[in-house]
Amino acid sequence: MKMTEYWVTSTDNPYDPFSQWDDWYSTDLRLGYNLAAYVARDPDVAALSSDAPPLIQQEVLKNAIDMICQFQLTGREGVYFKRVTRVVDTDSTPVV
């Protein structure tokens, strides 16, 4: 079965949060966004049980990311947050 995974990034971060997490994360922190913590503070994400089905987890994450992107709080002209996706095969490894 295929499932879409979601994450948020900024247009000034050249790294892929799915395949280059360490580089993406350190760049995100250096730029001052701390998007992983921002996502984690969303009340619906924070309340989400790890026992919830993966499709539900991704839908909650998608909604939180869409709210972050809507408000665009980068503080930098011409830089914005955007949702990124990848499709994964839930029976094996990600389909990139």
Order of alpha helices (4+ residues) and beta strands (2+ residues): beta-alpha-alpha-alpha-alpha-beta-beta
